[in-house]
Amino acid sequence: MRVLIVEDELYLAEAIRDGLRLEAIAADIAGDGDTALEQLAVNSYDVVVLDRDIPGPSGDEIARHLAGEPESPRILMLTAADRLDDKATGFASGADDYLTKPFALRELVLRLRALGRRPAAGTPPVVEVAGVRLDRFRREVYRDGNYIALTRKQFAVLDVLMTAGGGVVSAEDLLERAWDENADPFTNAVRITISTLRKRLGEPWVIDTVPGVGYRMTT
């Protein structure tokens, strides 16, 4: 899962980002509405954590903008206002969920994962490819019925590959989907993660390398 945090209080945005990364959720930050729109135009996000009261275009304006886009990310709106009328306005703008400040990071993570289980494209919570079963809800992976312990990053990379349905996924796409905007495009992180993931899943290998192109699951 990749999340955009739109929050003008930098210390809060960084705290959320760091907490999400510990949960294997890649997260970027936008401190105002204009920056948020720029990042949304060039990056693909699963969920936008959107503060309503931000400089530039407001959270409500961004939500309405996204509502008109095809395959737009889910929106979890943040606000200090907890009145029902305020929430109604947020939902009317296109929010999928609502969280009032202050909030517990654990609750935010649970809500993000709930939103991630029902993306706009209808991706199911459980995916099976070549004897490998990935359960997004329980964060578990099995091969031929045997539990496979994976790190958070290995799980995220496997999720992207399995969701591709046998299609080739480039290293750049894996960096975009399983890491965040601060990932070094020249890093060996993708190659190393694929290598360790293959070993965890065991033989015969179920992840193929397509030279000069990327990686795919054997179907």
N, C-alpha and C positions, 0 to 999 in steps of 0.2 A: 504494500500500500504506500502511496505517495500523497502527502498532505501539504497544502499551502496554508500557512498561518498568517492571517491578515490582522495585525494588531499593532497599534502605534505606541504602546508601552513596551519599549525594547526589552526591559528586564523580564517582563512577563512572557513576551514572545520567545525569548531565548530559553527561559525555564521550561516552557511547553515543548519547544523543539528538542531540547536535551532529554527531557523525559520520554518523548515519543521515540527518539532514537534508541533508547534503552529497551524499547518494546519492539524493535525491528520495524519501525514505521519511519520511512524517509520523510523529512520535513524541511520545507523552505519557509522563509519569512518575507513578508511585504509589510512595510510600515505605513503605507498610505494607499488610497484607492487607485491612484494612477499606476503605482508600481505593481499593485495586484493585477490590474488589467494587462499590463505588459507581460508579467510572468504567465498569466493564464493564456496569453496568445501564443507563447512559444513552448510551454511545457504542458505535459499531460498529468493531471491530478485526479485522484480518486475522490478526495473530499477536500473542501475548503472550510477551514475554521475561521469564521468571519465575524470580526467585531463590528457592531453596527455603527459605532461612533468613531470614525476615523477621518483624517484629513483627506481632501479631494473628494472624489465620488464616495458617497456613503455606503455602508454595508448593504442597505436596502437597494440602492441603485445598482450595485454590483450583482446582487442576487437577481434582480429583475433582468439584468443583462445576460446572466448565465441561463436564466429560464428560457430565453429565446434561442439558445444555441443547441445544436444537435449533440447528443451524447455528452452533455455537460456534467461536471462533477457534482456529487452530492454537496449540500451546504449545511454545516452545523453553525448556527448563529450564536454569538456570544454577546451578552449585554449585562449591564448592572441593573437595568430595569426589569422588575419581576412582575409587573402588573399584567393581567390577562390581556388587556387591550394592546399592550406593547408586543406581547407574544403573537397575538392575532395578526398584527401588522407585519411582523417578521415572517410568519407563515404565508401570508398573502403575497409577500414579495418573492417567495420561492424557496424559503428555508425548508429543509427536510427534518431538522431537529433543532432544539433550542436549549441552551445552557446558560444559567445566570451566574454572574460573579458574586462572591468567590465560589470556586468549585474545586473538587478534588481531582487530581490528575488521573487517578484510577477510574473515576467516572467518565472522564473525557475519553480515555482509551477504550473503555467498554462501548461507549456510544459510537466512536469511530469504527470499531470493528463491526458493530451492528449495521452501520451504514455501508461498510465495505462488503458485507455479505449479500447486499441487494443492490448491486450497481445497476446503472441504467441499461446496460446491455444484457442483463439477466444472467450473469455468470453464476453457476450453482456453487453452493458452499463446499461441496465435495466433488473432486475431480479425480478420475482414474485414467491412467495411460500406461500401457505396457506392464501391467501388474503392479504399478505404483499408485497408491491411493493417498491423496492429500486432502485433509479435512481442515478448512480454514477456521471453522468455529472452534474446534478443539485444539488447533495448532499442532496436529499430529500427522505423521507420515508413516505409511506401512508399505512394505513390498512383499507380495505374495502372502499377506496375512501377518508378517513379522514387523514389529515396531522398529522404526529407524529414528534414532536420536539425531536431530540436526540443530545447528546453531541458528540464531534468528536470521542471519544473512543467508545461510544456505537455504533455509525455508523460503525466504523471499525470492531468491533466484529460481528455485524449483517451481514456485508458484507461477512466475512469469513464463517459464518454459512450458509448463503443462497447460496453461491457459491458451498458449499459442496453437494448441491442437495439432502438433506435428510440424508447424511452420518454423522457418529459420528465424532466430532472434539474434540480432547483431550484438556485439559487445557494447556498442554505444547505447542501444536500446535497453540492455540490461542495466547499464549504469544509470540511465534515466529513470527506470522503473523501480529498481531495488536499492539505489543509493539516493543521493540528493544533488542539488546544483553545485555543491562544494567538492564533489568527487573529481579527482584529477583525471582528465580524459586519457592521459598517457600511463595511468596506473596499471599494474598487473593484477589488481584485485579481482577482476572478473575471471581471468585465467586460473588464478589460484583457487578461487571459490569453486569454480567448475571442477577442478581437479580433486579437491577434497570432497565435493559432493558426490562425484562418481564413486570414490572409495567408500563413502558412507552407504551408498545404495547397493554396492557390491556388483559382482559379475553375474551374468554378462552385462556390459555397460548399456545403460538405457539413454545416455546423453551422447549424441554424435557431434563431432566437430566438422563443420563444413568449411574447408580451407578458404580463407580470404573473405568469408561471408559472416559466419557466426556459429550458433549452436542450435540443436533441435532435439526433441525427445524422439526416441525410436518408437514407432507405432506398430 
